[in-house]
Amino acid sequence: MKKGYALFDLDQTLVPWDTQLLFCNFVLKKEPLRRLHVLLLLPFLPLTKVLGAGGMKRVFLNYLAGIDAVTLDEYAQEFVDQIYPSEMYMEMVKEVDRHKQEGRLTILNSASPEIWVKYLSEKMGFDHLYGTRVEVGKRVRFFPDIEGENNKGAVKIGRMRRHFPQDWQEGEVLENSFGYSDSHADLPMLHICENNIMVHPTEKLKAVGDNSGWKLEKPDRPTKNRFQFAISCAKQALGCYKIRM
């Protein structure tokens, strides 16, 4: 029996990047003509607030349009083999291993698509995983549908609920629990944990965490400032970023 919980966000928590951009970079290197996806993406950028995170995710995923399910699955597995462990925060990887050794139930809960999150979870030995479920079918369509909701914020709690004690009530703190995230979007998940670790947190998360006495972790990043980070993200969106080996 597992005793306690270790709940982990993925993007910019276990890895210093958004894996949606990293996977895009991987696919565009495989199929360079797909770089044209940016021409379809740009007109939607002013509508970000209207479409929301889920809507913009559907727009961004158009770089996968037309890829058959078998090829996409092969890409996802190869992608994980490529980024693990070279693109990970090794300090956080060790934290996952520590919680496994201490007998806690480990859950990877990410807003990124399960397309590759499931393989990264398997590689890292998590007990359970949750990500945004994207409808793939035989081939990825333009503006692929999201099954259920975008896996973000309070949605993550609903997805994990079945692993909690039967008498657990929403908002209660889980005994012997640890939460890890970089984003204030994960506050619902963090508020149900006894111990929380902020990894290069957003200003909003840091303000809440500092007031609550949460631990701060700042593992070495591959970029030195926000400008370098933005340039690297742009390269990833265009398939021009070189993965560290």
N, C-alpha and C positions, 0 to 999 in steps of 0.2 A: 504494500500500500504506500502511495506517495503521501508525504507529509509536508504540506505547504505548497506555495505556488511561486513561479518566476515567470512574469509576463513581459515579453519583449516586443517593442516596435522594431521595425527593420531599417527603413531608409533614414540615413543620417544618425542612426543609433548604433546599429551593428556594422554598418558600412557608411563611409563618409559621403555617399552620393545618394541620389534618388535612383533606385534600380530601374525605374521606368525609362530613364534616360540612358542608363548603362546598357539595358537590353536593346533599346533603339539603336544605340551605337554599334552593338554586336551585329544586329540584323542588317543594318545599312552597309557594314563592311562586307557581309556575305552577298548582298544584292544592292550594289551601288546606285542603281537607277531609282531605288526607293527614296533616295534623298529628295526627290521631287515632292515628297509628302509635305515639306515645309511650305510649299506654295498653297496647299489647301489649309494648312494650319494658321497661317498669318491672318487671313480675314476674320478668324474667330477670336483672336486674342482680345479685341476690344469688348467682346461679349462674355469675358471670363466671369464677371460677377453675376450675370444673368443666367448663364448655363450652370454655374456652380462647379465644384470639383468633379462630380460624377459626369456631368455633361462634357466638360473639357477633357476628361479622360477618354471618353468615347471619340472625341475629335482627334486627339493625339494618336490614338491607336490605329488611325487610318494608315499608318506606315506598314501595318501588317496585312492590309486588305489583299485578298487573293491567295494568301499562303494557305496551303492545305494543312489539316490538323496534324498529320503525321510529321511533316517537315517542321511545323511550329514546335511540336513536342521535342523533336531532335535538337532544334536550335536551343530550346530552353535548357535541356540537359547539358549541352556543350557550353552554353553561356555560364552556367553555374560552375562547371569544371574549370572554366577560365578565370572567373573572379574569385574563387575560393581557394586559398585564403588570401591571395595577394592584394585584393581590394578591400579587405575587411579591417575593422579595428581589432587587432589581436587582443587588446586588453578586454574587450567586450566578449570576444570568442571564449576567452578563459573564464569569464563570468558565467557564460552558459554552461561550460563544462563543470564549474564549481557547483552550480545548483543541481546539476544532474547527479554529481557525486554525493551531494548532501541529501538526496532523496526527494527533492521538490518536483512537482509537476511543471514541466517547462512548456510554455506556449508561445509560438511566434505569431504575432497578430499584426498584419500589415495592410495598408491601403493599396499597395501594389497588387497587380493581378496574380492570381494563384498559378497562372501559366508557368511561371518560374519560381515563385515563392515556395511551392510544394517541393521542388527539387533542392532548393537551398535549405529548407527545413530538414529534409531527409539527410542531406550532407552533414548538417550540424548536429543531428541527433535529437531534435526537439520531439516531445511527446505528441504535440498537436500543432496544427497550423491553421491560420485563417488569413485569407486575402480577398480582394475583390474578385468576384466570380464573373468572368467575361465569357459571353456566349460565343463559342468558336464554330461549332457545327463541323461540316466537312471542310469548309473553307471560311476564312475570316471575311466578314462582310465590311463594307464601308460603314462607319459609325456603329461598330458592334455593340449589341445590347449588353447591359449589365444585369446579371441575374440577382434579384433581390435589390440591395442597396449598396452604394459605395461603402466599402468597409473602413469607416472612419468615425472617430468620436464615440458616441454612445452606442453606435451599431456594433462596435467591437465587443461590448459587454454582452449584448444579446446573443452574439455568436458563441461566446465562451460559457455562457450561463450553465450549460449542461454539465460542465466539469466541476462546478461548485457544489458545496453541500446542499442537500435537498431543502434544508430549512433556511438557506441563505436568502436574505431579502435585499432588494436593490438598494445600494448605498451603504450597506454594511461592509466593514473592513474584514478581509479574509485573514485568517490566522496564519502566521509565519509566511507572509507573502512579500514579494519584491517586484517592483515595477521599473521598467527602463524605457525612457523616451527622450527625444530631443524637442518635441513639439507640444504646445499648449492644447492642440487638438486632442491629445491623449489624456487630458486631465480626468475625464470620466474613468479611465482605466487606472490611473495613478491614485485617485482618491479611494479606491477600494483595496489598496495595498498598504501594509504596515510600514514598509520601507521603500523609499523611492530614490532612484538614481537618475539625475538629469545629465544627458550627454550633449555637450555643446548646445545648451538650450536656447530657444527663442527668448526674447526679452520678456514676453508675457509669462512663459513657463518659469523662467528664472525668478521673476517677482513672486509668484505663488510659492515656488520651492524654497526660496530664501526665507520667506515668512513662516514656512512650515518646518524648516530645518532639514530639508532634503539634501542628500549628498550630490556634489557636483563632480563630474568626470570630464576631463578635457584631453582625450587621447590625441596624439599627433595627427594633424590633417595633412593631406597631400598638397594643399594650397595654403598660402600665407595670409590671404586677405579675401574680402568679398569680391573684389574685382577679378582676381585669379580664379576664384570659384565660379563666377559667372561665365568667364571665358571657357573654362573647362566644360561647364554644362552646355554651352552653345556648341562646342565641338562634339559633345556626345549626341546632341540632337541632329547633327549633320553627319554623324558617322566618321568623325575625324579624330576621335580621342584614342590615345594609345594606352591600352591596359597595362598596368604594371605586372611584371612576371616574376 
